[in-house]
Every structure is written in structure tokens, then in C-alpha cells.
Amino acid sequence: MQPSENIKLYCLENFFKELTYLYNDKKMPNKILLSGKKGLGKSTMAYHLVNFILSNEEEFQYNSDKMLINKENKSYKLIQNNSHPNFYPVDLFDEKKNIDIAQIREMISYTNKSSFNKKPRLILIDNIENLNISSVNALLKIVEEPNENIFFILIHNNEKSILSTLRSRCLTFKINLSFTKCIEVTNKLLGKNILDLINHELFTNYNTPGDLINLLDFANERKINLKKYSLVEFLTLLIDNSYYKKNKTIKDLLLNFIELFFLKKYNITDNKNPVFNNYHEFLLKINNTNKFNLDYESLFLEFKSKILNG
């Protein structure tokens, strides 16, 4: 399910209430940055904020007490059909590595047009860590002096950094959930207990609800029983079958599992441990691979041959 389709918001009450308070009190700045790990519900919360604002005078308004979007409200239907005149989303296309300058120019063209009504216009830019330099520079110009009654909601998955010049122009909300809350949200979304479906070795304190649901979807598609796989066995399965080539989500999860492997199998806080250097060497390689969009296959194969196989 896409974030725009999630009508119920779970466990982000404090962040959402602060945002709605700022808007109702006419104190919400026109540049909001939601930052945190991918899969926490930042995009879902952004769509709820958009619906809260745009459905304000509609027949079926947003339910703030239950943090619930009424499917019958006009704004929800228009957003699902990509036809709301007061909402403009920008996101990373599946086949691309960056949000390119053409997408930002189209958004700027939208902001320069006259509004159809007196309602606010909202620009939602997801995955802003994937803006290229040209896109960031173009975005900076428009967010510095936006047209009247336009709000920018920027979503940052903090595995990658963003330019300080962009961050400094926004009111930043650092989104996080405890492990217990993540399990609670996941269980509510699934309607079942995630702890009964996955081997305990595959859990980390850094899992997000999105991580866990994507992992389950992946396993269900391939009829993989996650209760039967240890961490080492699951890492071997992912690498040997090159699943990371076909699924970006699995590639990201594999990177997390590699770090989990070091954390669980070795005392990597002890710099006298012979694995300590290997751990930091691989962390550096992972960071460089992410930063420079390098080849992941050689990284994963090296990890398997040097570490998993001793």
C-alpha cells in the first residue's frame, strides 16, 4: 500500500499534533522537513497533514481525534486520482537514481500559475536525499521566496545526507520510533503478530514498520519461511540468489543485515577483536557504495567470501 492510500496514522501522534497545532495557529512555516529512517511512516504522516489542511471545509473532514482520513472526502479522492489542484507531489521514479532538474522545473511552473481557489497549495517532495545538485539549486531558489500560500513538505530518509543550505531553511522534525512502537505499528498494519512470523535473529532495534512489511512481502512472494532462517542462512540466500539486483528494498535490507551480522556475531565495540577492522572496513565500503552509486555485487560477494565463509 502506498503512503497516499493509508487512511490511518499510527504512533506518530505527537509529531502530527504539533504540526496541526502550528497550522491552526497560523504559525506553521512554509518549509517543513520530516527526517528519519525509511519506513517509519513519514510519507504517510505527510499525506495526513495534506488531507487535514485541504479537507478542512469539505463535507467529510479529516478526523484529528482518530488520525483518520475519511475515504469519502473530496481531497482524498482527488489525490488518489492525481488531480487535486492544490497538491503537487514530487518523488523518485523507480528506474532513476536521482530526482532530476526537469521534475523540479515542472513543480516550479506549477507554483507560478494562478491558484484555482483560496486554499493553500502544498508541495510534497519525497526522497529529497536523491535530489541531484542542479535540482537542489533550483529548489533552493523557490523555497527561499515561495509564492503566497504555498507550503513545502520535504521528506528525508536519513541514510543519506542532504545539503546544509537546504536543511537550514526548513523547520525540521526528526522522526523516530522505539522498537516496541515499531512492532506495535507493524502488528496493527498486518493484523497479526510479526514476532510469530520472523526468526528473532532477523530483528534489530533499528527495524522500521516499513522494513518488516517489505521483508514479509518479499518472503511471501517467494514462499520463504522466515521463521526457519538464521541470520547467516538468510544472508547467504539473498546473496547467492542475487535478490538485491531485482529489488532495491531488499538491497537496502541486505545492507542492514550485514551490519546486524557484525553486531550480533562479534563484540565489535572491542577494538582488540580481530573482526573490528573488518567491520569498519565494510562500513566504509557501504558508505562509499551508497555515496558514489558504486556496484553492490562486488561488495556483497566480498562480504560472503571474506566474512560469512570465514
Stockholm file with secondary structure:
# STOCKHOLM 1.0

chainA/1-310         MQPSENIKLYCLENFFKELTYLYNDKKMPNKILLSGKKGLGKSTMAYHLVNFILSNEEEFQYNSDKMLINKENKSYKLIQNNSHPNFYPVDLFDEKKNIDIAQIREMISYTNKSSFNKKPRLILIDNIENLNISSVNALLKIVEEPNENIFFILIHNNEKSILSTLRSRCLTFKINLSFTKCIEVTNKLLGKNILDLINHELFTNYNTPGDLINLLDFANERKINLKKYSLVEFLTLLIDNSYYKKNKTIKDLLLNFIELFFLKKYNITDNKNPVFNNYHEFLLKINNTNKFNLDYESLFLEFKSKILNG
#=GR chainA/1-310 SS CCGGGCCBCCSCHHHHHHHHHHHHTTCCCSEEEEEECTTSSHHHHHHHHHHHHHTTTSSSCCBTTTTBCCTTSHHHHHHHTTCCTTEEEECCCTTCSSBCHHHHHHHHHHHHSCCSSSSCEEEEECCGGGBCHHHHHHHHHHHHSCCTTEEEEEEEETTSCCCHHHHTTSEEEECCCCHHHHHHHHHHHHTSCGGGTSCGGGCCTTCCHHHHHHHHHHHHHTTCCTTSCCHHHHHHHHHHTTHHHHCHHHHHHHHHHHHHHHHHHSCTTCTTSTHHHHHHHHHHHHHHHHHHTCCHHHHHHHHIIIIITC
#=GC SS_cons         CCGGGCCBCCSCHHHHHHHHHHHHTTCCCSEEEEEECTTSSHHHHHHHHHHHHHTTTSSSCCBTTTTBCCTTSHHHHHHHTTCCTTEEEECCCTTCSSBCHHHHHHHHHHHHSCCSSSSCEEEEECCGGGBCHHHHHHHHHHHHSCCTTEEEEEEEETTSCCCHHHHTTSEEEECCCCHHHHHHHHHHHHTSCGGGTSCGGGCCTTCCHHHHHHHHHHHHHTTCCTTSCCHHHHHHHHHHTTHHHHCHHHHHHHHHHHHHHHHHHSCTTCTTSTHHHHHHHHHHHHHHHHHHTCCHHHHHHHHIIIIITC
//
